[in-house]
Amino acid sequence: MKLSELGEDAVISRLTRSLCVDGRVKVRAGDDCAIVETDGQPQLLKTDCIIEGIHFLSDADPRWIGWKAMCRPISDIAAMGGMPLDALITLAIRPDAEFAWLKRVYGGVQAAARAYGLNLVGGETTKSPGPIFISVAMTGRAADSTFVLRSGGKAGDYLYVTGKLGGSIRRKHLRFRPRVAEAQWLVNRFSIHAMIDLSDGLASDLPRLARASKLGFEIDLSMLPLNRGVTVQNGLQDGEDYELLFAVAPSESIRLEKEWRAEFGKLPLTALGRLVEKGRTRFDGKGYDHFARG
Amino acid sequence: MKLSELGEDAVISRLTRSLCVDGRVKVRAGDDCAIVETDGQPQLLKTDCIIEGIHFLSDADPRWIGWKAMCRPISDIAAMGGMPLDALITLAIRPDAEFAWLKRVYGGVQAAARAYGLNLVGGETTKSPGPIFISVAMTGRAADSTFVLRSGGKAGDYLYVTGKLGGSIRRKHLRFRPRVAEAQWLVNRFSIHAMIDLSDGLASDLPRLARASKLGFEIDLSMLPLNRGVTVQNGLQDGEDYELLFAVAPSESIRLEKEWRAEFGKLPLTALGRLVEKGRTRFDGKGYDHFARG
């Protein structure tokens, strides 16, 4: 069977079903990051990649290409309530590429490292006969050693999303700012049961969170916080928003909304609906699937 | 200027000259792995990649492709005297690829994880319009928290190489076994001043070790331990040997050679020459350069 027939989630879940792990591994493939205990301290591990023609166009500003390569795994670490620590970059590129171009990519990589206070500790560069490929591996920590998983949602939890959705691919998909500070603020002040970052679109990522929590969900599509000029369909399916989607007990919602406004002012926080028992999901639309849309 | 005109080492050294790092980073880009202190314990971080058409051919056995993807960074960790701990894999592949093929790649990845006692904690898979790209990120540790760098060589040190060199690209380049046990044995029993794994060939990797140690070297090419049917030139330049090259005080050489034979029997250990003051290098030949050979 071809990968495109299976779809991304099925491919990854089948491949990672029986990974080789020992007791140090607390969370493995399937959440935003893996969690491994090292010297009694949990550490986040994440790797991600961007590819020319898929995640960025050939004529994109190289600084923003580097920025995006770093910010995608930073966003995953944020979604676990973690802080990024150290990063390694692997870059495959045609030998006839200009050094000046590559240096600008590294400029964007370093700008992201500075902006989010993480170390860039290594960089491999190798030749590629095909599109440019940039892979970033990252470690992360949590202040109090606790992380927010996708799987902790409870029936009745309210579902919130930060920022606005849709159309990001035409605007900010290279220049987005991972919600590290917002996620830290949330996990330090509230009991966030489950969280995920919206990389493939709400229509893909919300079902992932619900499935991991063994729950369904009810969403009011009229509540979707949309970017200007985009449709509900865009807000559900475009992806690349890199906003946070999280589940929190209804009892915390009033305080959350009030304190959020005081802290983050202009950045919207929107209650979209709630987690419900399995089988009661009310929602339609299909998100972006890396394989299904060959 | 094009990357191919600069060459791999110059590209990487220029790009990583001013990386963004804090005091936790003990060794950054430029050695086999980076070393970062986390909770007072030094940790090795490494990322590496293999690309279809460069590091493996399209018709190669997928199990051995997966094995090689894992074993390259394992070899780098071994060369620092470390033990691999956890790995993450990122795979970019055409959507029309067969799932069965990908599953066999993962079979090889898992076989390497089992053979070297490390956790495979995550796997990203994304579509690529070009060649298959497999990136592996890995963490590592040392039993006593000390690592062997490329830069610790002293003038007068003897240079040793394990195994045989040359022709690996036609034989074992997919199936090599990283020298983790041998490196552990060496660092636990002897004062290994500097070490590197031979991935690009002795003619590239020996100058890297010497340069990092701010020394030159004298090598007797007639001593090169060659695989059957290969020339000295092959032994110097073919690359993909993944043997260990290390520097040790002359006073340890007799005991080293004797105990090595007792421990590893058939696996050769060869004294090739020694490290000398800068500017006294005697050696010629050029190794493999990722960019120079477009």
Interface residues (C-beta under 8 A of the other chain):
Chain A: M1 K2 L3 S4 L6 E8 V11 I12 R14 L15 T16 S18 L19 C20 V21 D22 R24 V25 R28 A29 C33 A34 V36 T38 D39 G40 Q41 Q43 L45 K46 T47 D48 C49 I51 G53 I54 L85 D86 L88 I89 T90 A92 I93 R94 P95 D96 A97 E98 F99 A100 L102 K103 Y106 Q110 A113 R114 L118 N119 L120 V121 G122 G123 E124 T125 T126 K127 S128 P129 G130 P131 F133 S135 A137 T139 R141 H290 F291 G294
Chain B: M1 K2 L3 S4 L6 E8 V11 I12 R14 L15 T16 S18 L19 C20 V21 D22 R24 V25 R28 A29 C33 A34 V36 T38 D39 G40 Q41 Q43 L45 K46 T47 D48 C49 I51 G53 I54 L85 D86 L88 I89 T90 A92 I93 R94 P95 D96 A97 E98 F99 A100 L102 K103 Y106 Q110 A113 R114 L118 N119 L120 V121 G122 G123 E124 T125 T126 K127 S128 P129 G130 P131 F133 S135 A137 T139 R141 H290 F291 R293 G294
